[in-house]
């Protein structure tokens, strides 16, 4: 097997990995349809009522994280928490340079979820009893640092600026930030785009980043959502629904700035193969370096 770059396997495609993984799991691929191909490739298997997610196997610790995502969602389902559910097959499956997981397909119906609804679900998540198995420890800078190293479209000066920004924020985060909320189970990427409105109610999905960490981590994406057009009223509704306002907390600015960097992770890795992602990366980086508050575009 020849490695072309971090996470990129020559001569291998998600479609080939999908076929092999489904064969190993005993799943029918008739009528398969690609839903998304960016940070992960996501397929719908209508014959099985399933969704298949393919992640690059090269990312450090990815196998353990996917194993945890399957285990935690089974536990959450047992607790009555509204989550997507994995299929009852052995997973993740390694195939052609990818790690593959299998999930029950949930059809989205109705309007896009509101931040109020996310706040309510996150409060429920954070009030659950302790998880009866070990979770990974939250690593706020590792993924974005690795994405900076893997980026193929930015010049050395721009990459060095991003590394320096990580260093500045890490120093403040680790040495001076004192958290107000308890430490424990967090989703790790909690934004309303990871809610699915089904006929039976909302479900929280995409548990690849689940870990143990400061609960503030799950609140910041919505509060930082002004970058993506969230209004003050929407943010206030989220705060009321969750029951805690971080915006007056001394640690809020560093967490907000960290989240802005973290939103670059997927587009840093994928900008070389997607012109829209490349343009958005430039847009966000220019905004960060200028220190302005211009709107960003969801991706």
C-alpha positions as semicolon CSV with decimal commas, in nm:
position;residue;x (nm);y (nm);z (nm)
1;X;0,000;0,000;0,000
2;X;0,145;0,336;-0,104
3;X;0,083;0,646;0,104
4;X;0,040;0,966;-0,100
5;X;-0,013;1,201;0,193
6;X;-0,156;1,183;0,541
7;X;-0,494;1,013;0,508
8;X;-0,480;0,970;0,129
9;X;-0,433;0,622;-0,020
10;X;-0,335;0,595;-0,386
11;X;-0,575;0,389;-0,592
12;X;-0,831;0,356;-0,312
13;X;-1,176;0,516;-0,312
14;X;-1,455;0,533;-0,054
15;X;-1,676;0,335;-0,293
16;X;-1,431;0,044;-0,298
17;X;-1,400;0,053;0,079
18;X;-1,779;0,067;0,113
19;X;-1,829;-0,244;-0,100
20;X;-1,569;-0,444;0,092
21;X;-1,683;-0,330;0,438
22;X;-2,049;-0,406;0,363
23;X;-1,952;-0,746;0,231
24;X;-1,767;-0,820;0,556
25;X;-2,062;-0,696;0,762
26;X;-2,313;-0,894;0,557
27;X;-2,502;-0,586;0,435
28;X;-2,685;-0,541;0,104
29;X;-2,552;-0,248;-0,104
30;X;-2,827;-0,248;-0,369
31;X;-2,942;0,107;-0,443
32;X;-2,655;0,264;-0,245
33;X;-2,643;0,644;-0,267
34;X;-2,368;0,887;-0,170
35;X;-2,501;1,149;0,073
36;X;-2,183;1,343;0,147
37;X;-1,811;1,323;0,079
38;X;-1,599;1,573;0,269
39;X;-1,446;1,511;0,611
40;X;-1,608;1,166;0,591
41;X;-1,789;0,986;0,311
42;X;-2,148;0,904;0,403
43;X;-2,367;0,659;0,211
44;X;-2,730;0,552;0,239
45;X;-2,807;0,180;0,210
46;X;-3,182;0,175;0,139
47;X;-3,196;-0,206;0,133
48;X;-3,076;-0,212;0,495
49;X;-3,229;0,115;0,622
50;X;-2,876;0,213;0,714
51;X;-2,618;0,488;0,683
52;X;-2,252;0,400;0,635
53;X;-1,977;0,642;0,739
54;X;-1,621;0,609;0,607
55;X;-1,334;0,789;0,780
56;X;-0,969;0,791;0,681
57;X;-0,783;0,535;0,892
58;X;-0,460;0,738;0,904
59;X;-0,574;0,985;1,171
60;X;-0,409;0,905;1,507
61;X;-0,642;0,728;1,748
62;X;-0,927;0,713;1,495
63;X;-1,004;0,344;1,548
64;X;-1,039;0,392;1,925
65;X;-1,256;0,700;1,876
66;X;-1,493;0,524;1,640
67;X;-1,511;0,226;1,874
68;X;-1,605;0,468;2,151
69;X;-1,868;0,638;1,934
70;X;-2,040;0,304;1,876
71;X;-2,016;0,206;2,242
72;X;-2,138;0,541;2,377
73;X;-2,441;0,556;2,148
74;X;-2,546;0,208;2,255
75;X;-2,516;0,317;2,618
76;X;-2,700;0,644;2,552
77;X;-2,982;0,456;2,383
78;X;-3,011;0,231;2,688
79;X;-3,041;0,548;2,900
80;X;-3,330;0,670;2,687
81;X;-3,125;0,953;2,542
82;X;-3,226;1,066;2,190
83;X;-2,933;0,953;1,978
84;X;-2,869;0,783;1,647
85;X;-2,809;0,411;1,693
86;X;-2,540;0,186;1,544
87;X;-2,633;-0,134;1,364
88;X;-2,578;-0,455;1,557
89;X;-2,277;-0,563;1,354
90;X;-1,910;-0,582;1,446
91;X;-1,763;-0,239;1,386
92;X;-1,569;-0,035;1,297
93;X;-1,455;-0,232;0,993
94;X;-1,115;-0,158;0,837
95;X;-1,125;-0,158;0,456
96;X;-0,892;-0,012;0,191
97;X;-0,745;0,257;0,413
98;X;-1,079;0,354;0,569
99;X;-1,258;0,281;0,896
100;X;-1,625;0,211;0,841
101;X;-1,920;0,237;1,080
102;X;-2,286;0,146;1,025
103;X;-2,590;0,332;1,162
104;X;-2,967;0,316;1,144
105;X;-3,089;0,562;0,883
106;X;-3,300;0,844;1,023
107;X;-3,500;1,060;0,783
108;X;-3,501;1,432;0,858
109;X;-3,848;1,590;0,845
110;X;-3,971;1,942;0,905
111;X;-3,777;2,261;0,976
112;X;-3,411;2,286;1,069
113;X;-3,352;2,239;1,443
114;X;-3,339;2,551;1,658
115;X;-3,062;2,635;1,909
116;X;-3,323;2,615;2,187
117;X;-3,373;2,248;2,104
118;X;-2,999;2,187;2,107
119;X;-2,969;2,354;2,448
120;X;-3,238;2,127;2,589
121;X;-3,072;1,811;2,455
122;X;-2,727;1,913;2,580
123;X;-2,868;1,975;2,928
124;X;-3,008;1,622;2,923
125;X;-2,675;1,484;2,802
126;X;-2,476;1,657;3,075
127;X;-2,720;1,544;3,346
128;X;-2,678;1,173;3,267
129;X;-2,509;0,946;3,524
130;X;-2,137;0,882;3,485
131;X;-2,046;0,668;3,185
132;X;-1,949;0,319;3,310
133;X;-1,641;0,291;3,088
134;X;-1,339;0,504;3,006
135;X;-1,374;0,786;2,755
136;X;-1,095;0,957;2,561
137;X;-0,970;1,281;2,713
138;X;-1,068;1,598;2,530
139;X;-0,785;1,715;2,305
140;X;-0,881;2,065;2,185
141;X;-0,569;2,137;1,980
142;X;-0,447;1,800;1,848
143;X;-0,690;1,767;1,552
144;X;-0,640;2,121;1,427
145;X;-0,261;2,100;1,464
146;X;-0,257;1,778;1,260
147;X;-0,482;1,939;0,999
148;X;-0,242;2,234;0,972
149;X;0,044;1,992;0,914
150;X;-0,157;1,806;0,648
151;X;-0,277;2,119;0,463
152;X;-0,165;2,132;0,100
153;X;-0,296;2,473;-0,013
154;X;-0,151;2,728;0,232
155;X;0,200;2,868;0,225
156;X;0,459;2,834;0,501
157;X;0,395;3,182;0,644
158;X;0,021;3,117;0,673
159;X;0,074;2,776;0,831
160;X;0,323;2,923;1,076
161;X;0,068;3,189;1,172
162;X;-0,189;2,919;1,245
163;X;0,060;2,722;1,455
164;X;0,148;3,035;1,648
165;X;-0,219;3,107;1,710
166;X;-0,263;2,753;1,845
167;X;0,034;2,806;2,078
168;X;-0,106;3,135;2,211
169;X;-0,449;2,992;2,281
170;X;-0,312;2,670;2,431
171;X;-0,105;2,866;2,681
172;X;-0,410;3,059;2,799
173;X;-0,634;2,753;2,797
174;X;-0,407;2,521;2,994
175;X;-0,247;2,770;3,232
176;X;-0,517;3,027;3,309
177;X;-0,864;2,892;3,232
178;X;-1,078;2,789;3,530
179;X;-1,397;2,608;3,439
180;X;-1,735;2,677;3,595
181;X;-1,917;2,359;3,490
182;X;-1,839;2,000;3,593
183;X;-1,601;1,782;3,393
184;X;-1,753;1,478;3,224
185;X;-1,917;1,335;2,913
186;X;-1,927;1,578;2,620
187;X;-2,039;1,536;2,261
188;X;-1,733;1,726;2,139
189;X;-1,887;1,883;1,827
190;X;-2,227;1,999;1,948
191;X;-2,390;2,225;1,692
192;X;-2,743;2,219;1,557
193;X;-2,623;2,069;1,229
194;X;-2,576;1,747;1,427
195;X;-2,944;1,729;1,516
196;X;-3,186;1,523;1,307
197;X;-3,558;1,596;1,329
198;X;-3,734;1,262;1,286
199;X;-4,108;1,188;1,297
200;X;-4,052;1,071;1,658
201;X;-3,845;1,368;1,773
202;X;-3,493;1,508;1,762
203;X;-3,182;1,290;1,767
204;X;-2,821;1,394;1,829
205;X;-2,579;1,243;1,579
206;X;-2,209;1,239;1,476
207;X;-2,038;1,112;1,792
208;X;-1,688;1,085;1,646
209;X;-1,556;1,348;1,890
210;X;-1,724;1,217;2,206
211;X;-1,494;1,231;2,507
212;X;-1,454;1,343;2,867
213;X;-1,387;1,713;2,904
214;X;-1,517;2,050;3,022
215;X;-1,892;2,083;2,958
216;X;-1,829;2,437;2,833
217;X;-1,689;2,274;2,519
218;X;-2,039;2,169;2,409
219;X;-2,185;2,518;2,461
220;X;-1,926;2,721;2,273
221;X;-2,020;2,619;1,915
222;X;-2,364;2,779;1,946
223;X;-2,238;3,088;2,126
224;X;-1,969;3,125;1,858
225;X;-2,242;3,076;1,599
226;X;-2,265;3,450;1,530
227;X;-1,992;3,372;1,274
228;X;-2,252;3,167;1,087
229;X;-2,543;3,408;1,123
230;X;-2,702;3,309;1,453
231;X;-2,890;3,601;1,605
232;X;-2,865;3,730;1,959
233;X;-3,219;3,602;2,017
234;X;-3,124;3,251;1,905
235;X;-2,818;3,247;2,130
236;X;-3,022;3,377;2,423
237;X;-3,278;3,102;2,368
238;X;-3,000;2,843;2,371
239;X;-2,865;2,984;2,700
240;X;-3,210;2,974;2,861
241;X;-3,271;2,618;2,743
242;X;-2,939;2,491;2,876
243;X;-2,955;2,696;3,196
244;X;-2,608;2,852;3,201
245;X;-2,464;3,159;3,030
246;X;-2,095;3,142;2,942
247;X;-2,065;3,480;2,776
248;X;-1,978;3,665;3,099
249;X;-1,731;3,395;3,209
250;X;-1,363;3,490;3,203
251;X;-1,279;3,182;2,996
252;X;-1,530;3,257;2,721
253;X;-1,299;3,457;2,488
254;X;-1,032;3,187;2,470
255;X;-1,289;2,910;2,420
256;X;-1,460;3,114;2,148
257;X;-1,129;3,176;1,970
258;X;-1,036;2,807;2,002
259;X;-1,365;2,707;1,841
260;X;-1,298;2,940;1,550
261;X;-0,969;2,764;1,487
262;X;-1,130;2,422;1,525
263;X;-1,382;2,503;1,252
264;X;-1,088;2,510;1,010
265;X;-0,995;2,144;1,071
266;X;-1,193;1,975;0,792
267;X;-1,134;2,246;0,533
268;X;-0,760;2,252;0,604
269;X;-0,750;1,880;0,524
270;X;-0,979;1,890;0,221
271;X;-0,923;2,228;0,053
272;X;-0,684;2,076;-0,203
273;X;-0,964;1,869;-0,353
274;X;-1,257;2,109;-0,323
275;X;-1,246;2,464;-0,468
276;X;-1,536;2,580;-0,249
277;X;-1,355;2,460;0,062
278;X;-1,037;2,631;-0,055
279;X;-1,220;2,963;-0,097
280;X;-1,383;2,930;0,244
281;X;-1,049;2,849;0,406
282;X;-0,903;3,167;0,260
283;X;-1,207;3,366;0,371
284;X;-1,190;3,243;0,732
285;X;-0,813;3,275;0,756
286;X;-0,821;3,632;0,623
287;X;-1,092;3,712;0,878
288;X;-0,896;3,560;1,167
289;X;-0,579;3,746;1,075
290;X;-0,765;4,075;1,034
291;X;-0,939;4,024;1,369
292;X;-1,277;4,114;1,221
293;X;-1,623;3,966;1,271
294;X;-1,729;3,906;0,910
295;X;-1,973;3,620;0,850
296;X;-1,844;3,274;0,761
297;X;-2,022;3,018;0,547
298;X;-2,135;2,681;0,687
299;X;-1,959;2,386;0,530
